[in-house]
Amino acid sequence: MIEKLEKIIDQLKNLTLLEAAELVKEIETTFGIDTSIPLSNPTIISPVAMTSAAPGESSPAVEEKNLFELTLSQVPADKKIAILKVVRTITGLGLKESKDIVENVPKVLKEGLTQEDSAKFKKELEDAGATVVIK
């Protein structure tokens, strides 16, 4: 690997969670990108999706969805504290990171959840007063 890249990777490994979050914000601002767009979004075409199967090969079969994404879509102002507590429990993030999520909805809370876990988390958030979407 190129020495310059190795140095960057070593620096990234030593970042705190807060520093990493700030780095993401700076990258978004500098390059004009939005990292909140989930990779599983069907409106985004990935290079893999653009390639076709080789001659003689069949295209991959469509599988039943078994992993889900939990998105916090609305947070009423009078319920922020209760929802914040649930977000911290679900994500395992600190107070500041959880507060940033609650104040900047819609946000993806968790990806790769089973149907049971996503339903459980959705119920917890809705009981706290949030509006949640499972994709």
N, C-alpha and C positions, 0 to 999 in steps of 0.2 A: 504494500500500500504506500502511497505517496506520503512522505514525511509530514507535509503540511496537513493532510487529512488526518493522519494519526494524532497530531497535536490537537486538532479541533475535537476529535472524538474523546481524547483524554480530558479536555476541558469540559465537555458535555457530561461526562461521567461524574465529575465533581460538583455539578450544579445542585443546589437545593431545589426543592419543589417550587418554592416561590421564585427563585431565579429562572427556572425553566419556564414558568408561566409568563414571566416578563419577557423572556427571549421570544416566546411564541408571539406575544403581542407586537414586539418590535419587528419580527419577520413579517407578520401580517401587514403592518403599516408600511414597511420599507418596500415590499414586493407587491402590495395590493392584492393579497390573497385572503381567503376566509377559511380558516382551519376548522370551523364549526360544521362544515358540510361533511356529512358522513360518507365514507367510501362506498357504502352499500346503496347510495342514492341512485335510483335507476335513471335519472336524468343526466348523470355524468357518464360519459363513455370512456371506459378505460382502454388502454392499448390491448389488453387481453380480449376484451369484448369485440374489438374491431378485427381481430384475426379470425380467419375462417379455418375450418378443419381442412387438413390436407386431403388431396384426392384419395378416395378409398376409405377415409375415416368418417365415422358418423359424428355429428355434433353431440356434445355432452347432454345427457338427459336432464330434464328439469326435475330438481329434487324438491320434496316437500320441505317447507321452511321449518326448521327446528331451533334456530337461534334468533332471538329477538333483541330489539333495541328499545330502551326506555327513554322517552323524551319528555322533559318538563316543559309544558307549553304555556301555562298561565299560572301566575301567583298573585292572589289578591293581596293588597297592601296590608290589610288587617290580619293576615294569616302568615306573614313572612317568617316570623320567629318559629312558629310551629313547623312550618315546611322546612326551614333551615335545619332544624334538629333532625328531621327525617332524612334530608339530603346527606347530612354528615354521617348518619348511621349507614345509609345505603352505600355511599361512595368511599367512606373511610378518609375523606379529605379533612383538612383543617378548617377552622372557622372562616378565615378570609377567603379561601378557595370556594367553600360552600356558599358563602355570601355572594361572591361574584356570579356563581351559577344562578342563584335565586333572583338576583337583580338583573340578569341578562338573558331572560327567556325569549324564545325557545332554546333549550340546550339539551343535548344528549347526556343523560346521566350515566347510563351503563349500556354496553354493547355485549353481544354474545351470551345473552341470558336464556335460560330455558323458559318454556311457556309458564311453568309453575312459579318460578322466581319472578318473572316479569309481572305476572298477575298479583303476586303477593306485594311486591314493591308498589305497584300501581294503587292497590287498595290502601296501603299505608299513607301514600302521598295524598290520595283523594280524601281520606279520613282527616288529614291535616288541613285540607282546603284547597289543594292544588288541582290543576287540570293536567292530565298526563295522557300521552299517546304511546301506544306500543306499535312498533313497526316490525 
